[in-house]
Amino acid sequence: MQIILYLSVALIAVAFLVLVIYLSVTLKSLRGTLNSVTDTLKGLEKQLEGVTSETTLLLRKTNALADDLQQKTKSLNSVVEAVKDVGVTVHKFNGTLQTITHSMDQQIENSKEKISQIVQWSNVLIELKDKWQTRKQAKQQRFTEKEKARAH
């Protein structure tokens, strides 16, 4: 029975030794895998730093662009307001012109008869002037002829 006990202890020791060897091999393999993961993480960390710096730069440019866009929007708003004011002014001016035109049309309509009379009297005055000038020229011509006759 002692032999069985010694054989059992020896078998347990061999099994324990095999287990330790397998664990050692597994741990070495795991260490290689972990070293590879560490190298990969270092590379990712460097890449992440590059991405972070580029993202920061992009964010700054975006903020500058947003500020510029906001300033231009304010400037454009003032231009739009000015154009709107010009439109209102033109609209008021058109209304004033329409009012004046309507008033003048009404006054002309009311004064048509007076204008007609003024035109008629003007024609009469022109005719009288023409007749007066004709008579004056005739008198002048007769006077000139009499002077010529006396001089001979």
VOGU-3710 file (C-alpha; in Angstrom, 3 decimals, decimal comma):
1> mqiilylsva> 0,000/0,000/0,000  2,792/2,291/0,522  3,863/1,684/-2,971  0,478/2,833/-4,196  0,788/5,885/-2,095  4,243/6,666/-3,497  3,072/5,987/-7,006  0,070/8,254/-6,474  2,263/11,043/-5,118  4,665/10,550/-8,055
11> liavaflvlv> 1,756/10,632/-10,511  0,403/13,789/-8,893  3,889/15,338/-9,056  4,228/14,459/-12,766  0,728/15,788/-13,465  1,586/18,951/-11,574  4,814/19,267/-13,578  2,953/18,834/-16,876  0,403/21,411/-15,730  3,168/23,866/-14,821
21> iylsvtlksl> 4,856/23,326/-18,214  1,604/23,895/-20,097  0,842/26,958/-17,992  4,333/28,273/-18,655  3,945/27,778/-22,416  0,496/29,382/-22,323  1,752/32,343/-20,295  4,684/32,857/-22,702  2,256/32,820/-25,616  0,005/35,225/-23,733
31> rgtlnsvtdt> 2,973/37,518/-23,048  3,746/37,623/-26,812  0,118/38,449/-27,545  0,085/41,138/-24,853  3,323/42,634/-26,227  1,730/42,761/-29,691  -1,383/44,416/-28,206  0,853/46,919/-26,371  2,673/47,812/-29,601  -0,660/48,181/-31,410
41> lkglekqleg> -2,004/50,423/-28,635  1,134/52,594/-28,786  0,638/53,006/-32,547  -3,034/53,816/-32,004  -2,081/56,331/-29,321  0,253/58,120/-31,750  -2,403/58,089/-34,449  -4,988/59,345/-31,960  -2,663/62,230/-31,011  -2,413/63,168/-34,721
51> vtsettlllr> -6,176/62,932/-35,140  -6,682/64,999/-31,987  -4,364/67,766/-33,203  -6,024/67,775/-36,624  -9,455/67,821/-34,983  -8,399/70,764/-32,811  -7,100/72,636/-35,864  -10,296/71,842/-37,763  -12,388/73,046/-34,813  -10,463/76,345/-34,698
61> ktnaladdlq> -10,933/76,856/-38,427  -14,621/76,020/-38,108  -15,023/78,547/-35,286  -13,198/81,220/-37,317  -15,400/80,437/-40,309  -18,526/80,622/-38,150  -17,423/84,025/-36,778  -16,708/85,303/-40,288  -20,052/83,997/-41,496  -21,813/85,693/-38,593
71> qktkslnsvv> -20,126/89,037/-39,368  -20,999/88,743/-43,046  -24,571/87,858/-42,136  -24,796/91,023/-40,017  -23,387/93,080/-42,895  -25,811/91,457/-45,296  -28,679/92,182/-42,919  -27,806/95,889/-42,957  -27,674/95,816/-46,767  -31,049/94,081/-46,900
81> eavkdvgvtv> -32,491/96,689/-44,518  -31,081/99,496/-46,697  -32,584/97,950/-49,825  -35,868/97,561/-48,002  -35,757/101,242/-47,004  -35,030/102,210/-50,614  -38,013/100,130/-51,706  -40,264/101,867/-49,189  -38,967/105,270/-50,318  -39,555/104,432/-53,992
91> hkfngtlqti> -43,041/103,196/-53,143  -43,817/106,445/-51,295  -42,345/108,490/-54,166  -44,529/106,607/-56,660  -47,566/107,279/-54,491  -46,694/110,981/-54,338  -46,199/111,132/-58,115  -49,553/109,432/-58,659  -51,218/111,902/-56,338  -49,601/114,864/-58,121
101> thsmdqqien> -50,480/113,446/-61,545  -54,058/112,851/-60,494  -54,280/116,379/-59,082  -52,822/117,881/-62,264  -55,187/115,833/-64,436  -58,083/117,065/-62,362  -56,909/120,699/-62,578  -56,378/120,402/-66,338  -59,820/118,872/-66,718  -61,298/121,737/-64,707
111> skekisqivq> -59,279/124,317/-66,670  -59,900/122,954/-70,186  -62,386/125,666/-71,043  -60,135/128,415/-69,696  -57,177/127,001/-71,630  -59,307/126,870/-74,771  -60,262/130,526/-74,311  -56,624/131,492/-73,687  -55,598/129,701/-76,902  -58,367/131,480/-78,839
121> wsnvlielkd> -57,379/134,883/-77,447  -53,740/134,101/-78,203  -54,644/133,350/-81,802  -56,623/136,612/-82,004  -53,659/138,545/-80,548  -51,260/136,901/-82,992  -53,528/137,782/-85,895  -53,812/141,386/-84,650  -50,023/141,591/-84,297  -49,522/140,214/-87,798
131> kwqtrkqakq> -52,027/142,750/-89,239  -50,402/145,573/-87,305  -46,950/144,588/-88,577  -48,308/144,310/-92,113  -49,835/147,819/-91,869  -46,655/149,183/-90,318  -44,577/147,725/-93,156  -47,051/149,108/-95,698  -46,820/152,574/-94,089  -43,036/152,324/-94,018
141> qrftekekar> -42,964/151,308/-97,654  -45,261/154,211/-98,688  -43,147/156,617/-96,640  -39,993/155,296/-98,301  -41,586/155,647/-101,723  -42,669/159,238/-100,963  -39,131/160,048/-99,812  -37,713/158,610/-102,992  -40,242/160,572/-105,052  -39,353/163,849/-103,315
151> ah> -35,665/163,161/-103,733  -36,122/162,927/-107,540
//
